[in-house]
């Protein structure tokens, strides 16, 4: 959970105007997914790996630059 809490803080710091809230939901089975406005941005289950430092932030920034909100 420390990694998820750190990511939540990073996302709020980088995208405070665009993000209304961040929710951390514990789950079994190694599931770790990040969804922005109902769009899946990162899935540990699909990628079979942890996100690299800064990866989720980069993916969200890319999504927002493409105009998806």
Secondary structure, DSSP 4 states (H G I P E B T S, - for coil): -HHHHHHHHHHHHHHTTT-S-------STT--EEEETTEEEEEHHHHTSPPPTTHHHHHHHHHHHTT--
